[in-house]
Amino acid sequence: MHIAPFDNKNQPIVDVDHSLVPLNYFNIVKLKKDEVFHYQVPGYETCIVPATGTINVDVEGVAYESLGNRIKDVWGGEPEGVYVPVGAKVTFVAVSDEVEVFIAGAKYDKVLVPFDVRADQLDVVQYGSDDTKTHRKIKHILGQKYHDKVGRLLVSELFTVGAGGWSGFPSHKHDTDRLPIETRHDETYNFRFRPGHGSGVLMLQREDGVSGDAYHIVEGSTILVDKGYHPCCVLPGYEMYYFTILSGMSQRPLVQYFQPSHEYQVQTIPGIKDMVAKFK
């Protein structure tokens, strides 16, 4: 499903128990300097990630100061985040003149301990190549490094490297729990482009060998992936970014099932196995 950019007025874009991605939660909050935002999401653990700007965060009395270092756009520095336990009361205030903040969430039933992830604590992997048109960099905010501190939530930022090319290829899916070959992970994306008038396409193919759907993604597009194989691409001459929320139904580690028609290309794209290993 494609949700076109709109003014969500700081209300969830993907609320709890969404009909397509019930395991996900997603909000975008925009504030001006000194404005305050409060939230609490029962039944979901969350992660606060400033897209741009700097905020001070309070999680049930635990303070995390000066979170976020990007001024102009998501290419302007490294991401930072705060993990928020299930149902915790949160307050954050804008420190810079303007802020845009992503709130990612996953359904979970245990209360863990809050913590912050700073720019020097990310888990970063780069894979693909210009020759295979699959070159990209992934910055894991809540990735493999924090496996023992998070319940079901994986949060990452994905960047195409260079101008144009494919991401999420070889095509894969993760809509069914059938270990050891696949896990059920609902997924939500929010896209950005550089320059901002760039755009791309996301394909969603429910069955191998059967024609699927294609969505025109633009600056601010949100995509909900409920089931099916889902590669995406960006137009030549533009760079693409997408904020990624993955929520596991029965476990946190993601097991991708590569589309049989294209699975052999796992062997031809440099670094793809390292990328897969990081989504744990």
Beta strands, then each sheet from edge to edge (+ up, - down):
strand 1: 2-3
strand 2: 24-32
strand 3: 36-39
strand 4: 44-59
strand 5: 62-70
strand 6: 81-84
strand 7: 90-94
strand 8: 98-107
strand 9: 115-117
strand 10: 123-127
strand 11: 136-142
strand 12: 153-160
strand 13: 165-167
strand 14: 172-173
strand 15: 175-178
strand 16: 182-194
strand 17: 200-204
strand 18: 213-217
strand 19: 222-225
strand 20: 232-234
strand 21: 239-248
strand 22: 257-258
sheet 1: 1+ 19- 16+ 15-
sheet 2: 1+ 19- 16+ 21- 12+ 11- 10+
sheet 3: 2+ 8- 4+ 5-
sheet 4: 2+ 8- 4+ 6- 9+
sheet 5: 2+ 8- 4+ 7- 3+
sheet 6: 13+ 20- 17+ 18-
sheet 7: 14+ 22-
end
